[in-house]
Amino acid sequence: MSSHLKKLAIACALVGLQTDAALFDGCGTPDVEIDVNTNDQITRWVRSQGTETNDCRTALTACTFSRALSLAPSGSLVLVESGPYSITEHIKLDKSLVVRSFGGIATIDAAENDRHVIIKPTVAGPDIKVFFEGIVFLNGNGQALPSLQKGGGSILVDGGACLTLRNCVFRNNHMDPSVTGNLLGGAVHVSNGNSSPLRPGGLDVDHCLFTQNTAQANGGAIGMSSPSLRVVDSTFE
């Protein structure tokens, strides 16, 4: 096992998990056609000149990052133009999405205001899978949530959702110092929540970098209280 994966294995073992790929049930990419030339009805666009009033349906009517993810129907491809973007509060996702940068890396800066994303399926809703590719998640600061003791300074996955990260960077993310408790995952926390055994959720990490992320408890980068985890060619600093 490589040195960077050893660090993650220690964090997972502390919550009773393993990094054995055989245990992973396969998040993968959601079932979505990503040919933007033939399937633009479920493509939404994010560009630096995007606004909070555009419909996100074309490159000329692109939106902000938050608006595009909020408006995109389940199964959509969200294309994010390279460049810096800022958010002031976390984005709630209860649907399957593919979020992919184009033209280079897209950086989402939470500026210490909040975490970036909470992924949580509705109780009676379908299973959901969320896929991020080529995104930098910067300066997340996880805030306390009503009746929830959850970590994830950048992304919280709760209630059996499945998250895939490819070619992403998590830099300088943490839980807010005012939040107390056994909070896992300075960057990402994946929790079963109240899901049944049929919806265990999971995390798939492929060619990602985690750097300068911290947690009050275990898993400075990733905290897992879900049994399904796979890490491939990723670095933890």
Backbone as CSV, one residue per row, in Angstrom:
resi,resn,N_x,N_y,N_z,CA_x,CA_y,CA_z,C_x,C_y,C_z
1,MET,0.855,-1.195,0.000,0.000,0.000,0.000,0.891,1.244,0.000
2,SER,0.566,2.213,-0.820,1.378,3.423,-0.906,1.242,4.245,0.361
3,SER,2.222,5.162,0.565,2.250,5.933,1.812,1.037,6.822,1.944
4,HIS,0.557,7.410,0.814,-0.584,8.306,0.944,-1.851,7.538,1.274
5,LEU,-1.949,6.283,0.828,-3.131,5.498,1.152,-3.059,4.973,2.577
6,LYS,-1.846,4.777,3.103,-1.718,4.359,4.490,-2.353,5.375,5.426
7,LYS,-2.140,6.645,5.143,-2.718,7.680,5.985,-4.230,7.577,6.008
8,LEU,-4.823,7.312,4.855,-6.273,7.186,4.778,-6.740,5.920,5.474
9,ALA,-5.981,4.837,5.336,-6.365,3.584,5.967,-6.434,3.724,7.476
10,ILE,-5.502,4.465,8.068,-5.531,4.690,9.508,-6.808,5.398,9.912
11,ALA,-7.195,6.432,9.160,-8.394,7.183,9.488,-9.621,6.311,9.378
12,CYS,-9.657,5.443,8.364,-10.816,4.577,8.186,-10.876,3.503,9.259
13,ALA,-9.717,2.949,9.637,-9.709,1.904,10.650,-10.252,2.409,11.972
14,LEU,-10.053,3.685,12.253,-10.520,4.246,13.512,-12.031,4.308,13.599
15,VAL,-12.704,4.222,12.452,-14.167,4.156,12.479,-14.645,2.794,12.008
16,GLY,-13.761,1.800,12.095,-14.157,0.429,11.851,-14.300,0.070,10.392
17,LEU,-13.568,0.729,9.491,-13.701,0.476,8.073,-12.375,0.022,7.487
18,GLN,-12.429,-0.392,6.216,-11.238,-0.789,5.510,-11.222,-0.094,4.161
19,THR,-10.024,-0.083,3.534,-9.911,0.499,2.199,-9.824,-0.588,1.133
20,ASP,-10.184,-1.804,1.470,-10.166,-2.915,0.526,-11.155,-2.655,-0.598
21,ALA,-10.659,-2.590,-1.825,-11.538,-2.301,-2.955,-12.608,-3.363,-3.133
22,ALA,-12.372,-4.584,-2.620,-13.369,-5.637,-2.764,-14.655,-5.310,-2.023
23,LEU,-14.563,-4.428,-1.028,-15.753,-4.059,-0.269,-16.578,-3.004,-0.976
24,PHE,-16.015,-2.422,-2.021,-16.676,-1.294,-2.669,-17.748,-1.784,-3.626
25,ASP,-18.971,-1.203,-3.531,-20.074,-1.694,-4.356,-20.222,-0.942,-5.662
26,GLY,-19.352,0.049,-5.911,-19.341,0.692,-7.212,-20.243,1.892,-7.332
27,CYS,-19.729,3.075,-7.017,-20.513,4.283,-7.247,-20.615,4.549,-8.742
28,GLY,-19.460,4.830,-9.355,-19.441,5.065,-10.791,-20.168,6.328,-11.203
29,THR,-20.200,6.580,-12.508,-20.893,7.741,-13.043,-22.382,7.460,-13.118
30,PRO,-23.227,8.412,-12.736,-24.671,8.201,-12.881,-25.040,7.901,-14.324
31,ASP,-26.165,7.230,-14.506,-26.634,6.906,-15.847,-27.127,8.177,-16.520
32,VAL,-26.221,8.836,-17.239,-26.571,10.083,-17.907,-25.780,10.176,-19.197
33,GLU,-26.442,10.538,-20.274,-25.781,10.757,-21.548,-25.033,12.091,-21.488
34,ILE,-23.740,12.084,-21.799,-22.953,13.299,-21.636,-22.495,13.872,-22.969
35,ASP,-23.129,13.467,-24.068,-22.844,14.057,-25.368,-23.616,15.361,-25.479
36,VAL,-22.915,16.481,-25.269,-23.602,17.770,-25.212,-24.159,18.184,-26.564
37,ASN,-23.707,17.562,-27.649,-24.214,17.913,-28.969,-25.575,17.304,-29.248
38,THR,-25.879,16.192,-28.608,-27.139,15.512,-28.898,-28.086,15.493,-27.717
39,ASN,-27.621,15.918,-26.551,-28.461,15.778,-25.362,-28.468,17.061,-24.544
40,ASP,-28.498,18.209,-25.238,-28.364,19.460,-24.519,-29.573,19.795,-23.660
41,GLN,-30.672,19.028,-23.792,-31.825,19.320,-22.963,-31.560,19.018,-21.494
42,ILE,-30.545,18.187,-21.191,-30.213,17.962,-19.785,-28.788,18.435,-19.485
43,THR,-28.303,19.376,-20.251,-27.008,20.000,-19.973,-27.229,21.396,-19.425
44,ARG,-26.544,21.715,-18.350,-26.619,23.051,-17.780,-25.198,23.619,-17.728
45,TRP,-25.084,24.927,-17.905,-23.791,25.571,-18.101,-23.474,26.555,-16.985
46,VAL,-22.203,26.537,-16.567,-21.677,27.496,-15.599,-20.487,28.189,-16.253
47,ARG,-20.499,29.525,-16.262,-19.383,30.296,-16.798,-19.124,31.486,-15.881
48,SER,-17.946,32.071,-16.034,-17.568,33.168,-15.147,-18.513,34.352,-15.264
49,GLN,-19.118,34.546,-16.442,-20.069,35.639,-16.619,-21.504,35.211,-16.363
50,GLY,-21.689,34.002,-15.852,-23.032,33.515,-15.554,-23.705,34.336,-14.472
51,THR,-25.049,34.330,-14.484,-25.805,35.141,-13.536,-26.778,34.277,-12.741
52,GLU,-27.392,34.895,-11.751,-28.412,34.240,-10.931,-29.793,34.290,-11.579
53,THR,-29.901,34.901,-12.739,-31.207,35.002,-13.408,-31.271,34.220,-14.714
54,ASN,-30.131,33.798,-15.255,-30.137,33.019,-16.494,-30.721,31.627,-16.264
55,ASP,-31.054,30.939,-17.385,-31.676,29.619,-17.258,-30.671,28.469,-17.330
56,CYS,-29.401,28.759,-17.583,-28.307,27.782,-17.565,-28.348,26.795,-18.730
57,ARG,-29.256,26.954,-19.678,-29.474,25.930,-20.704,-28.470,25.976,-21.847
58,THR,-27.796,27.096,-22.048,-26.803,27.225,-23.103,-25.582,27.945,-22.556
59,ALA,-24.491,27.906,-23.328,-23.287,28.617,-22.916,-23.516,30.122,-22.866
60,LEU,-24.454,30.611,-23.664,-24.746,32.046,-23.689,-25.686,32.468,-22.564
61,THR,-26.375,31.511,-21.965,-27.275,31.829,-20.844,-26.818,31.083,-19.593
62,ALA,-25.486,31.037,-19.413,-24.913,30.300,-18.293,-25.241,30.964,-16.963
63,CYS,-25.147,30.162,-15.909,-25.493,30.604,-14.557,-24.259,30.602,-13.665
64,THR,-24.488,31.003,-12.436,-23.495,30.790,-11.393,-23.455,29.304,-11.045
65,PHE,-22.426,28.902,-10.338,-22.272,27.501,-9.944,-23.457,27.050,-9.078
66,SER,-23.805,27.839,-8.087,-24.891,27.457,-7.176,-26.215,27.329,-7.912
67,ARG,-26.516,28.278,-8.780,-27.804,28.257,-9.480,-27.893,27.063,-10.432
68,ALA,-26.822,26.775,-11.146,-26.855,25.671,-12.097,-27.102,24.340,-11.386
69,LEU,-26.422,24.117,-10.270,-26.631,22.859,-9.554,-28.022,22.785,-8.957
70,SER,-28.558,23.919,-8.550,-29.896,23.931,-7.961,-30.971,23.699,-9.018
71,LEU,-30.805,24.283,-10.206,-31.829,24.191,-11.251,-31.745,22.908,-12.068
72,ALA,-30.591,22.307,-12.168,-30.421,21.151,-13.038,-31.310,19.995,-12.597
73,PRO,-32.081,19.418,-13.519,-32.887,18.255,-13.163,-32.022,17.029,-12.915
74,SER,-32.550,16.070,-12.215,-31.807,14.852,-11.921,-31.352,14.188,-13.217
75,GLY,-30.115,13.719,-13.227,-29.551,13.098,-14.412,-28.842,14.055,-15.340
76,SER,-28.773,15.329,-14.981,-28.160,16.327,-15.850,-26.641,16.274,-15.814
77,LEU,-26.052,16.794,-16.889,-24.639,17.112,-16.935,-24.492,18.608,-16.724
78,VAL,-23.710,19.020,-15.732,-23.432,20.427,-15.478,-21.992,20.686,-15.901
79,LEU,-21.811,21.537,-16.905,-20.488,21.882,-17.409,-20.039,23.199,-16.793
80,VAL,-18.855,23.182,-16.166,-18.349,24.343,-15.442,-17.084,24.841,-16.147
81,GLU,-17.149,26.042,-16.679,-16.000,26.609,-17.359,-14.863,26.842,-16.373
82,SER,-13.639,26.633,-16.827,-12.488,26.849,-15.948,-12.466,28.283,-15.427
83,GLY,-11.988,28.433,-14.203,-11.925,29.754,-13.598,-12.346,29.710,-12.151
84,PRO,-12.270,30.847,-11.455,-12.659,30.905,-10.047,-14.143,31.231,-9.881
85,TYR,-14.763,30.584,-8.902,-16.159,30.841,-8.544,-16.245,30.914,-7.025
86,SER,-17.216,31.613,-6.521,-17.383,31.729,-5.077,-18.806,31.354,-4.688
87,ILE,-18.947,30.822,-3.478,-20.260,30.537,-2.915,-20.292,31.087,-1.499
88,THR,-21.478,31.425,-1.027,-21.625,31.978,0.320,-22.339,31.025,1.270
89,GLU,-22.967,29.990,0.726,-23.619,28.971,1.555,-23.622,27.658,0.801
90,HIS,-23.824,26.565,1.536,-23.735,25.258,0.901,-24.893,25.018,-0.070
91,ILE,-24.633,24.134,-1.021,-25.620,23.736,-2.021,-26.196,22.391,-1.603
92,LYS,-27.514,22.275,-1.590,-28.174,21.028,-1.220,-28.522,20.243,-2.483
93,LEU,-28.092,18.990,-2.531,-28.395,18.134,-3.664,-29.152,16.896,-3.195
94,ASP,-30.315,16.639,-3.815,-31.075,15.420,-3.547,-31.369,14.707,-4.865
95,LYS,-30.409,14.798,-5.809,-30.598,14.261,-7.158,-29.259,13.830,-7.722
96,SER,-29.293,13.015,-8.755,-28.072,12.571,-9.430,-27.613,13.622,-10.428
97,LEU,-26.315,13.927,-10.386,-25.735,14.905,-11.307,-24.317,14.490,-11.688
98,VAL,-23.906,14.874,-12.896,-22.506,14.861,-13.290,-22.067,16.312,-13.396
99,VAL,-21.049,16.694,-12.634,-20.546,18.073,-12.630,-19.099,18.017,-13.099
100,ARG,-18.828,18.609,-14.264,-17.531,18.443,-14.919,-17.003,19.788,-15.399
101,SER,-15.731,20.055,-15.153,-15.125,21.281,-15.663,-14.784,21.115,-17.136
102,PHE,-14.684,22.252,-17.847,-14.208,22.218,-19.223,-13.292,23.416,-19.452
103,GLY,-12.301,23.216,-20.319,-11.336,24.278,-20.581,-10.275,24.416,-19.511
104,GLY,-10.229,23.487,-18.564,-9.265,23.561,-17.465,-9.961,23.344,-16.129
105,ILE,-9.254,23.648,-15.061,-9.763,23.421,-13.709,-10.697,24.558,-13.290
106,ALA,-11.792,24.204,-12.652,-12.706,25.188,-12.064,-12.552,25.150,-10.548
107,THR,-12.370,26.306,-9.936,-12.163,26.407,-8.491,-13.393,27.008,-7.828
108,ILE,-13.933,26.296,-6.827,-15.095,26.762,-6.078,-14.620,27.156,-4.682
109,ASP,-14.641,28.442,-4.404,-14.112,28.987,-3.155,-15.265,29.324,-2.212
110,ALA,-15.321,28.604,-1.088,-16.355,28.888,-0.091,-15.961,30.014,0.843
111,ALA,-14.710,30.459,0.768,-14.222,31.621,1.524,-14.530,31.527,3.008
112,GLU,-14.477,30.311,3.556,-14.703,30.070,4.980,-16.139,30.358,5.422
113,ASN,-17.057,30.533,4.484,-18.450,30.824,4.843,-19.219,29.577,5.263
114,ASP,-18.958,28.452,4.607,-19.747,27.241,4.818,-19.034,26.100,4.097
115,ARG,-19.540,24.877,4.229,-19.082,23.791,3.372,-19.608,24.043,1.957
116,HIS,-19.157,23.263,0.990,-19.575,23.483,-0.390,-20.914,22.823,-0.708
117,VAL,-21.046,21.557,-0.354,-22.198,20.773,-0.809,-22.653,19.818,0.289
118,ILE,-23.977,19.665,0.412,-24.573,18.560,1.181,-25.370,17.708,0.212
119,ILE,-25.046,16.419,0.157,-25.737,15.476,-0.724,-26.567,14.551,0.152
120,LYS,-27.866,14.605,-0.025,-28.747,13.815,0.833,-30.034,13.469,0.079
121,PRO,-30.287,12.187,-0.196,-31.526,11.814,-0.875,-32.723,11.988,0.037
122,THR,-33.878,12.225,-0.571,-35.105,12.257,0.219,-35.417,10.854,0.722
123,VAL,-36.186,10.771,1.790,-36.438,9.482,2.439,-37.079,8.490,1.480
124,ALA,-38.083,8.944,0.724,-38.808,8.043,-0.176,-38.327,8.158,-1.620
125,GLY,-37.266,8.945,-1.846,-36.801,9.192,-3.199,-35.896,8.084,-3.713
126,PRO,-35.466,8.207,-4.967,-34.586,7.198,-5.562,-33.170,7.300,-5.038
127,ASP,-32.379,6.249,-5.268,-30.948,6.326,-4.974,-30.330,7.427,-5.835
128,ILE,-29.345,8.109,-5.301,-28.705,9.167,-6.079,-27.201,8.962,-6.122
129,LYS,-26.621,9.386,-7.247,-25.176,9.354,-7.452,-24.751,10.728,-7.952
130,VAL,-23.706,11.257,-7.361,-23.180,12.559,-7.765,-21.717,12.373,-8.149
131,PHE,-21.336,12.972,-9.276,-20.014,12.790,-9.863,-19.396,14.160,-10.113
132,PHE,-18.248,14.443,-9.492,-17.508,15.677,-9.726,-16.198,15.345,-10.427
133,GLU,-15.875,16.118,-11.460,-14.623,15.905,-12.176,-13.979,17.247,-12.503
134,GLY,-12.677,17.374,-12.170,-11.922,18.565,-12.512,-12.295,19.797,-11.719
135,ILE,-12.710,19.603,-10.458,-13.149,20.708,-9.606,-12.194,20.847,-8.421
136,VAL,-11.828,22.089,-8.098,-11.085,22.386,-6.879,-12.061,22.914,-5.834
137,PHE,-12.114,22.268,-4.687,-12.961,22.696,-3.573,-12.057,23.378,-2.554
138,LEU,-12.231,24.690,-2.410,-11.295,25.515,-1.652,-11.992,26.200,-0.477
139,ASN,-11.314,26.214,0.680,-11.713,27.026,1.837,-13.128,26.718,2.337
140,GLY,-13.464,25.425,2.401,-14.725,25.040,3.016,-14.633,25.095,4.524
141,ASN,-15.736,25.473,5.162,-15.783,25.635,6.619,-17.122,25.094,7.095
142,GLY,-17.160,23.790,7.400,-18.417,23.134,7.726,-19.085,23.725,8.950
143,GLN,-20.338,24.101,8.789,-21.110,24.695,9.870,-21.978,23.648,10.566
144,ALA,-22.404,23.966,11.778,-23.297,23.081,12.514,-24.620,22.963,11.775
145,LEU,-25.219,21.769,11.837,-26.507,21.511,11.200,-27.520,21.130,12.275
146,PRO,-28.767,21.603,12.166,-29.780,21.271,13.171,-29.941,19.761,13.323
147,SER,-29.807,19.268,14.527,-30.027,17.863,14.903,-29.085,16.898,14.199
148,LEU,-28.004,17.382,13.590,-27.062,16.494,12.919,-25.649,16.721,13.454
149,GLN,-24.986,15.651,13.853,-23.577,15.716,14.223,-22.788,15.126,13.069
150,LYS,-22.562,15.932,12.043,-21.908,15.451,10.837,-20.690,16.303,10.532
151,GLY,-19.673,15.678,9.923,-18.478,16.375,9.514,-18.544,16.768,8.044
152,GLY,-17.366,16.796,7.430,-17.293,17.191,6.037,-17.164,18.689,5.873
153,GLY,-15.931,19.196,5.968,-15.747,20.637,5.839,-16.052,21.150,4.450
154,SER,-15.973,20.269,3.449,-16.286,20.652,2.072,-17.556,19.978,1.570
155,ILE,-17.616,18.649,1.680,-18.779,17.893,1.199,-19.244,16.928,2.278
156,LEU,-20.538,16.963,2.561,-21.183,15.987,3.438,-22.124,15.136,2.595
157,VAL,-21.917,13.825,2.642,-22.804,12.873,1.972,-23.559,12.133,3.064
158,ASP,-24.881,12.239,3.057,-25.671,11.700,4.156,-26.846,10.901,3.610
159,GLY,-27.218,9.863,4.323,-28.446,9.147,3.998,-28.349,8.190,2.842
160,GLY,-27.145,7.660,2.556,-27.055,6.605,1.558,-26.781,7.055,0.146
161,ALA,-26.348,8.285,-0.062,-25.995,8.729,-1.408,-24.599,8.222,-1.788
162,CYS,-24.299,8.292,-3.073,-23.047,7.772,-3.593,-22.299,8.901,-4.302
163,LEU,-21.042,9.129,-3.954,-20.252,10.235,-4.485,-19.012,9.702,-5.189
164,THR,-18.771,10.194,-6.410,-17.555,9.891,-7.143,-16.781,11.178,-7.383
165,LEU,-15.480,11.149,-7.111,-14.592,12.291,-7.318,-13.466,11.870,-8.250
166,ARG,-13.293,12.618,-9.337,-12.223,12.304,-10.280,-11.462,13.584,-10.637
167,ASN,-10.147,13.513,-10.511,-9.289,14.664,-10.846,-9.726,15.932,-10.106
168,CYS,-10.064,15.778,-8.849,-10.482,16.914,-8.022,-9.403,17.243,-6.994
169,VAL,-9.468,18.464,-6.472,-8.550,18.915,-5.419,-9.380,19.451,-4.264
170,PHE,-9.018,19.056,-3.044,-9.621,19.592,-1.829,-8.519,20.274,-1.037
171,ARG,-8.635,21.597,-0.896,-7.567,22.362,-0.272,-8.131,23.277,0.829
172,ASN,-7.523,23.183,2.019,-7.849,24.067,3.141,-9.333,24.019,3.510
173,ASN,-9.829,22.810,3.732,-11.201,22.630,4.204,-11.190,22.068,5.627
174,HIS,-12.190,22.452,6.423,-12.232,22.011,7.812,-13.636,22.263,8.367
175,MET,-13.902,21.694,9.520,-15.126,22.018,10.237,-14.915,23.301,11.031
176,ASP,-15.958,24.087,11.159,-15.851,25.332,11.910,-15.422,25.025,13.348
177,PRO,-14.452,25.762,13.887,-13.969,25.479,15.241,-15.050,25.542,16.313
178,SER,-16.134,26.265,16.051,-17.198,26.374,17.054,-18.054,25.115,17.135
179,VAL,-17.945,24.228,16.145,-18.750,23.001,16.119,-18.015,21.931,16.903
180,THR,-18.664,21.373,17.900,-18.036,20.365,18.750,-18.611,18.988,18.455
181,GLY,-17.877,17.965,18.859,-18.344,16.607,18.670,-17.315,15.777,17.921
182,ASN,-17.608,14.488,17.762,-16.719,13.555,17.083,-16.948,13.663,15.572
183,LEU,-16.484,14.758,14.985,-16.780,15.073,13.591,-15.669,14.559,12.687
184,LEU,-16.046,13.752,11.712,-15.092,13.093,10.830,-14.935,13.859,9.521
185,GLY,-13.736,13.823,8.969,-13.542,14.299,7.613,-13.396,15.794,7.470
186,GLY,-12.146,16.259,7.407,-11.938,17.685,7.200,-12.428,18.147,5.843
187,ALA,-12.348,17.267,4.838,-12.832,17.611,3.499,-14.165,16.941,3.200
188,VAL,-14.237,15.617,3.357,-15.431,14.859,2.973,-15.826,13.922,4.107
189,HIS,-17.120,13.876,4.399,-17.671,12.891,5.327,-18.802,12.160,4.624
190,VAL,-18.727,10.832,4.602,-19.775,9.998,4.013,-20.430,9.201,5.122
191,SER,-21.733,9.416,5.295,-22.480,8.803,6.391,-23.687,8.069,5.846
192,ASN,-24.002,6.934,6.469,-25.231,6.230,6.112,-26.473,7.017,6.478
193,GLY,-26.354,7.889,7.464,-27.531,8.604,7.930,-28.580,7.633,8.427
194,ASN,-29.808,7.829,7.986,-30.911,6.939,8.371,-31.275,5.973,7.261
195,SER,-30.358,5.738,6.327,-30.673,4.876,5.190,-30.768,3.432,5.635
196,SER,-31.506,2.643,4.867,-31.633,1.219,5.137,-30.379,0.507,4.654
197,PRO,-30.225,-0.820,4.948,-29.074,-1.545,4.419,-29.023,-1.575,2.894
198,LEU,-30.140,-1.328,2.234,-30.169,-1.332,0.782,-29.639,-0.036,0.191
199,ARG,-29.393,0.971,1.019,-28.881,2.253,0.546,-27.670,2.663,1.378
200,PRO,-26.579,1.918,1.268,-25.432,2.206,2.126,-24.616,3.413,1.700
201,GLY,-24.737,3.848,0.460,-23.930,4.961,-0.012,-22.481,4.554,-0.183
202,GLY,-21.657,5.511,-0.538,-20.249,5.200,-0.697,-19.488,6.330,-1.349
203,LEU,-18.178,6.113,-1.481,-17.280,7.121,-2.014,-16.254,6.459,-2.920
204,ASP,-16.067,7.048,-4.099,-15.092,6.588,-5.075,-14.173,7.766,-5.395
205,VAL,-12.885,7.653,-5.092,-11.912,8.742,-5.265,-10.873,8.296,-6.275
206,ASP,-10.730,9.053,-7.364,-9.858,8.653,-8.465,-8.993,9.843,-8.896
207,HIS,-7.665,9.730,-8.729,-6.721,10.765,-9.148,-7.054,12.131,-8.539
208,CYS,-7.217,12.159,-7.242,-7.521,13.409,-6.532,-6.380,13.784,-5.592
209,LEU,-6.368,15.054,-5.205,-5.399,15.573,-4.243,-6.138,16.173,-3.062
210,PHE,-5.751,15.765,-1.842,-6.275,16.343,-0.606,-5.103,16.979,0.128
211,THR,-5.200,18.274,0.378,-4.083,18.967,1.009,-4.578,20.046,1.963
212,GLN,-3.965,20.137,3.133,-4.241,21.174,4.129,-5.690,21.119,4.622
213,ASN,-6.247,19.909,4.718,-7.572,19.737,5.303,-7.418,19.192,6.723
214,THR,-8.286,19.633,7.641,-8.162,19.204,9.031,-9.530,18.872,9.617
215,ALA,-9.522,17.945,10.588,-10.750,17.559,11.292,-10.485,17.528,12.780
216,GLN,-11.546,17.821,13.579,-11.385,17.753,15.031,-11.167,16.328,15.504
217,ALA,-11.764,15.370,14.801,-11.656,13.975,15.193,-10.779,13.236,14.180
218,ASN,-11.267,12.162,13.585,-10.474,11.332,12.698,-10.697,11.715,11.234
219,GLY,-9.695,11.405,10.412,-9.838,11.640,8.989,-9.671,13.093,8.613
220,GLY,-8.436,13.566,8.619,-8.209,14.952,8.246,-8.705,15.262,6.852
221,ALA,-8.687,14.261,5.972,-9.198,14.438,4.617,-10.588,13.841,4.483
222,ILE,-10.729,12.535,4.815,-11.978,11.804,4.579,-12.402,11.092,5.856
223,GLY,-13.664,11.213,6.197,-14.259,10.455,7.282,-15.351,9.561,6.727
224,MET,-15.313,8.278,7.063,-16.283,7.320,6.535,-17.051,6.653,7.665
225,SER,-18.368,6.808,7.658,-19.227,5.973,8.490,-20.204,5.242,7.586
226,SER,-19.744,4.973,6.383,-20.399,4.131,5.386,-19.376,3.095,4.950
227,PRO,-19.782,1.858,4.636,-18.796,0.801,4.434,-18.143,0.763,3.067
228,SER,-18.542,1.612,2.128,-18.070,1.467,0.749,-17.126,2.598,0.374
229,LEU,-15.857,2.247,0.170,-14.837,3.240,-0.154,-13.834,2.641,-1.120
230,ARG,-13.497,3.413,-2.173,-12.420,3.033,-3.067,-11.567,4.264,-3.351
231,VAL,-10.249,4.118,-3.263,-9.319,5.213,-3.536,-8.302,4.733,-4.549
232,VAL,-8.142,5.472,-5.648,-7.227,5.090,-6.726,-6.305,6.253,-7.050
233,ASP,-4.997,6.041,-6.980,-3.985,7.007,-7.434,-4.266,8.425,-6.929
234,SER,-4.502,8.546,-5.641,-4.784,9.843,-5.041,-3.750,10.162,-3.970
235,THR,-3.584,11.458,-3.682,-2.537,11.908,-2.772,-3.148,12.653,-1.596
236,PHE,-2.611,12.386,-0.391,-3.071,13.027,0.835,-1.877,13.674,1.502
237,GLU,-1.953,14.981,1.716,-0.848,15.728,2.294,-1.255,16.384,3.609
